[in-house]
Amino acid sequence: MELARRTVDAHTDAGPGEDGIHTMGAAVMAADYRMFAGVNLYHFTGGPCAELVALGAARAQGARQMRCIVAVGNHGRGVIGPCGRDRQVFVDYYPTMRVIVPTPAGPRSVLAADLMPLTQRWTPEGMNGLDPSLYQDPETAGPPIIRFNPRYLEAVRSGAKTRTTRFRDPVRLGPARLVFESDPEVVLPAEVTHIRRCLVSELTDQDARAEGLRTATELREVLKGHYPDLAGADEVDVITFQVDDRTGVA
């Protein structure tokens, strides 16, 4: 919400109470927690809303799966709900993305699919019938999800990578779904067998080798790439998992 607000405040072309070309800002968070912003481009022929501009920017920079999206009006107007066209686009491309919308009780997030009840999805191949599974929150309908960058897919599949180190991203023991932000998305069933909490400075070479790396120093450098603000005194969770190699669906 703050990124969307900053973006539209910095780039709007209209004063308070005035009409303009750029009056809405939007921000989308990808599965890997990167965020991308955009502003609308109003035009009488149907210029793109800020949400669609932000989604295009995310795609252009390699993001494939989205966690959530929000639009904010200029001059302190706050969160604005998506129009009907945007809702249909969300359902067609990202039905499990969460959308932040205004309510009398303040902003809340809902599944994109829930904004278009009983809708039919469009695909480049045509219209599809109603798929009831779209209306189940994937975070709760099934084993917990652990998300990975797609570059780790082959290492996880081959067994070269059996651990993942997480910062402020809770995981629990038991069945899990390993989701890779690829195109198309890949999901591997797995079992989380051990969770160890430690300081970043306490990570070992053994932890690094279990992640397909060589040394703890290399592991810490990789983690900094994922979590730029991570410090040696921060606590992380070292997650050990085992992939069920009998299945693996895209």
C-alpha positions in Angstrom: 0.0 0.0 0.0 2.8 2.4 0.9 4.6 1.7 -2.4 1.5 2.3 -4.4 0.9 5.6 -2.5 4.4 6.8 -3.0 4.3 6.0 -6.7 1.1 7.9 -7.5 2.0 10.8 -5.2 5.3 11.2 -7.1 3.9 10.9 -10.6 0.3 12.2 -10.6 -0.4 15.0 -13.1 -3.5 16.3 -11.3 -4.0 18.6 -8.3 -6.5 17.8 -5.5 -10.0 17.5 -7.0 -8.7 17.7 -10.6 -9.0 15.2 -13.4 -5.8 13.9 -14.9 -4.2 11.1 -16.9 -2.3 9.6 -13.9 -4.4 9.6 -10.8 -4.0 6.0 -9.5 -1.0 4.0 -8.3 -0.8 0.3 -7.8 1.7 -2.2 -6.4 2.0 -5.9 -6.8 4.0 -8.3 -4.7 5.4 -11.4 -6.4 5.8 -14.8 -4.9 9.4 -14.1 -4.1 8.4 -10.9 -2.2 9.7 -8.5 -4.8 7.4 -5.5 -5.4 6.5 -3.7 -8.6 4.6 -0.5 -9.1 2.7 1.3 -11.8 0.4 4.2 -12.5 -2.7 4.3 -14.7 -2.8 5.8 -18.2 -6.4 7.2 -18.6 -7.8 7.3 -22.1 -11.3 7.4 -23.5 -10.6 4.1 -25.4 -9.9 2.3 -22.1 -6.3 3.1 -21.1 -4.8 0.6 -18.7 -5.6 0.8 -15.0 -2.7 1.1 -12.6 -3.0 -2.5 -11.5 -2.5 -3.8 -15.1 0.5 -1.6 -15.5 2.0 -2.9 -12.3 1.4 -6.5 -13.4 3.0 -5.8 -16.8 6.0 -4.3 -15.0 6.3 -7.4 -12.8 6.2 -9.8 -15.8 8.8 -7.7 -17.6 11.2 -8.2 -14.7 10.8 -11.9 -14.4 7.9 -12.4 -11.9 5.5 -15.1 -12.8 3.4 -15.8 -9.7 1.8 -13.0 -7.6 1.0 -12.8 -3.9 -1.1 -9.7 -3.7 -2.0 -6.4 -5.4 -3.5 -3.0 -4.3 -4.4 0.3 -5.9 -4.3 3.7 -4.2 -5.7 7.0 -5.3 -3.7 10.2 -5.5 -3.9 13.0 -2.8 -4.6 10.7 0.1 -7.7 9.0 -1.3 -6.5 5.7 0.0 -7.2 2.1 -1.2 -9.5 1.9 -4.2 -11.1 -1.4 -5.2 -10.4 -2.8 -8.7 -12.8 -2.2 -11.6 -14.7 -5.1 -13.2 -12.2 -5.5 -16.0 -9.3 -5.7 -13.6 -11.2 -8.3 -11.6 -11.7 -10.4 -14.6 -8.0 -10.1 -15.5 -7.0 -11.2 -12.0 -9.2 -14.2 -12.1 -8.0 -15.2 -15.6 -4.3 -15.0 -14.8 -3.9 -15.0 -11.0 -7.0 -16.4 -9.4 -5.2 -17.2 -6.1 -3.6 -13.7 -5.8 -4.9 -11.7 -2.9 -6.4 -8.3 -3.6 -6.5 -5.5 -1.0 -9.8 -3.8 -1.1 -11.5 -1.0 1.0 -14.2 -2.0 3.5 -16.1 -0.1 6.2 -13.7 -1.7 8.7 -10.6 -0.7 6.7 -8.5 -2.4 4.1 -8.7 -6.2 3.9 -7.4 -8.8 1.5 -9.5 -11.3 -0.4 -8.8 -13.9 -3.1 -9.1 -12.6 -6.6 -11.4 -15.5 -7.4 -13.8 -14.3 -4.6 -14.2 -10.9 -6.3 -15.8 -12.7 -9.3 -18.1 -15.4 -7.8 -19.1 -18.1 -10.2 -17.2 -16.6 -13.0 -15.8 -18.4 -16.1 -12.1 -18.0 -16.7 -10.8 -16.8 -20.1 -7.6 -18.3 -21.5 -5.9 -17.8 -24.9 -7.6 -21.1 -25.9 -11.0 -19.8 -25.1 -13.5 -19.7 -22.2 -13.4 -22.4 -19.6 -16.2 -23.8 -17.4 -16.5 -23.1 -13.7 -13.7 -24.7 -11.7 -14.8 -24.9 -8.1 -11.2 -25.5 -7.0 -10.4 -21.9 -7.8 -12.5 -20.8 -4.9 -10.4 -22.5 -2.3 -7.6 -20.5 -0.7 -4.5 -22.5 -1.8 -2.8 -21.4 1.5 -5.3 -23.3 3.5 -6.8 -25.9 1.2 -4.1 -28.6 1.5 -0.6 -28.8 2.9 1.2 -25.6 3.7 3.0 -23.9 0.8 6.8 -23.2 0.8 7.8 -21.0 -2.2 11.1 -21.2 -4.1 12.8 -19.4 -6.8 12.6 -21.5 -10.0 16.4 -21.8 -10.2 16.3 -24.3 -7.3 13.8 -26.6 -9.0 16.3 -29.1 -10.5 18.5 -29.1 -7.3 15.4 -29.9 -5.2 14.2 -32.6 -7.6 17.6 -34.3 -7.8 18.0 -34.3 -4.0 21.1 -32.0 -4.2 19.1 -29.4 -2.1 17.4 -30.7 1.0 17.3 -27.6 3.1 16.1 -24.1 2.8 16.9 -21.2 5.1 14.0 -18.8 5.9 13.8 -15.4 7.4 10.4 -14.3 8.9 8.7 -17.0 6.8 7.3 -19.6 9.3 7.1 -23.3 8.3 5.8 -26.2 10.3 6.7 -29.9 10.4 4.8 -32.3 8.3 3.5 -32.4 4.7 4.2 -29.4 2.5 3.9 -28.2 -1.0 7.1 -26.8 -2.6 6.0 -24.2 -5.1 8.4 -22.9 -7.7 7.7 -19.5 -9.3 8.2 -20.9 -12.8 6.0 -20.6 -15.9 4.0 -22.8 -15.6 4.2 -23.0 -11.9 5.6 -26.3 -10.5 4.4 -27.9 -7.3 6.3 -30.8 -5.6 4.8 -32.7 -2.6 7.2 -32.9 0.3 7.7 -33.6 4.0 9.3 -31.1 6.4 11.3 -33.3 8.7 13.3 -30.8 10.9 13.3 -27.1 11.7 16.3 -25.5 13.5 16.3 -21.9 14.6 19.7 -20.2 14.7 21.5 -16.9 14.1 22.7 -16.1 10.6 26.2 -16.0 12.0 25.7 -19.6 13.3 25.0 -21.2 9.9 27.5 -23.9 9.1 29.2 -25.4 6.1 27.0 -28.4 6.5 23.9 -26.2 6.1 25.4 -24.8 3.0 26.2 -28.2 1.4 22.6 -29.3 2.1 21.5 -26.4 0.0 23.8 -27.3 -2.8 26.4 -24.7 -1.9 29.9 -25.1 -0.5 30.5 -22.8 2.6 28.5 -21.0 5.2 29.9 -17.7 3.8 28.5 -18.5 0.4 25.1 -19.4 2.0 25.0 -16.1 3.8 25.8 -14.2 0.6 22.9 -16.0 -1.1 20.6 -15.2 1.7 21.5 -11.5 1.5 20.3 -11.7 -2.1 16.9 -12.9 -1.0 16.8 -10.7 2.2 18.8 -7.5 1.6 18.3 -6.3 5.2 19.4 -9.6 6.8 22.1 -9.2 9.5 24.3 -11.7 11.3 22.4 -11.2 14.5 19.1 -12.0 12.9 17.4 -15.4 13.5 16.6 -17.7 10.7 14.9 -21.1 10.4 16.8 -23.9 8.7 14.3 -26.2 7.2 15.1 -29.8 6.3 12.7 -31.4 3.8 12.3 -34.6 1.8 10.6 -34.5 -1.6 8.0 -37.2 -2.4 9.4 -38.1 -5.9 6.5 -40.2 -6.8 4.6 -37.2 -8.1 5.3 -33.7 -9.2 2.7 -31.6 -11.1 3.0 -28.5 -13.1 
